Amino acid sequence: MRYRRLLLAGVFIVALSAPITARKLVLDFRAIDFPGATLSVALAINSGGQIVGEYFQGPRTHAFLYSDKKLTTIDFPGAIGPQCGTIACGINDGGQIVGEYCVGLTRHGFVFDHGNFTSIDVPAAAFTVATGINNLGQIVGYYGDGVAIRAFILDKGVFTPIDVPGAIGECGTIASGINDAGQIVGQYCVGSTHHGFVLEKNNWTRIDVPGGVFTAATAINRQGQIVGLYTDGLTIHGFLLNKGAFKAIDAPVQALFTEAFGINDRSQITGAYMSSDGKLHGFVMF
């Protein structure tokens, strides 16, 4: 299972260090479990309330679409790789879905547009993963070039790499989401330390939840609200960053950890949590 790296001149990084509130974000909560699956993860949500993600039903993962209170499986034709199968990572308001699929051990990105699949492969890359799509059809994701992991944006058929200045280490740069204003969020590494980021008009802002030892930004909506996840050294929490203020997101049930992966323009949030029995569940918060 895998969740969810523009060479730019004249960029700068600003550390974002607003305090995180002790108060949890409280919203109406609904678990999402694909029938018969051993685990489910809700990765993205559009403004119409359609949700995409992945579920595991041996021997591999499958993508799903939750729409009109119905769960539908999405499998890329010929996706036969062990364990990873097909994963839906992003969806826009037009219903276009992006994600990844495997053939053998090789990972490829895809876009699924009203019944039609198209593969997404960065030229000469060892693997490609598409993670987010906005209403303009711009797609972000990450790929391996044999040396490092790098982010990309795909716009009108043209791939442009994205590298946070100074990003080195195990993850390099990963882009996870893009909104209609072209703001991109994700994570990068310096050594083994993970930071979130937002990229806007060639300017980078680092995102670190105060007190966290790991931060990853996973999605951004039209209002600039950002969700993601962080660790405090004990467990994993989701977070919402809104107008410079952080709020923790924890499932309002007995959970071992919580992760936030998607947010739409109505501020509805999707993610996953692990229940006390060790099972992973998707969720949506309204």
Secondary structure, 3 states (H helix, E strand, C coil): CCCCCCCCCCCCEEEECCCEEEEECCCCEEEECCCCCCEEEEEEECCCCCEEEEEEECCEEEEEEEECCEEEEECCCCCCCCECCEEEEEECCCCCEEEEEEECCEEEEEEEECCEEEEECCCCCCEEEEEEECCCCCEEEEEECCCCEEEEEEECCEEEEECCCCCCCCCCEEEEEECCCCCEEEEEEECCEEEEEEEECCEEEEECCCCCCEEEEEEECCCCCEEEEEECCCCEEEEEEECCEEEEECCCCCEEEEEEEEECCCCCEEEEEEECCCCEEEEEEC
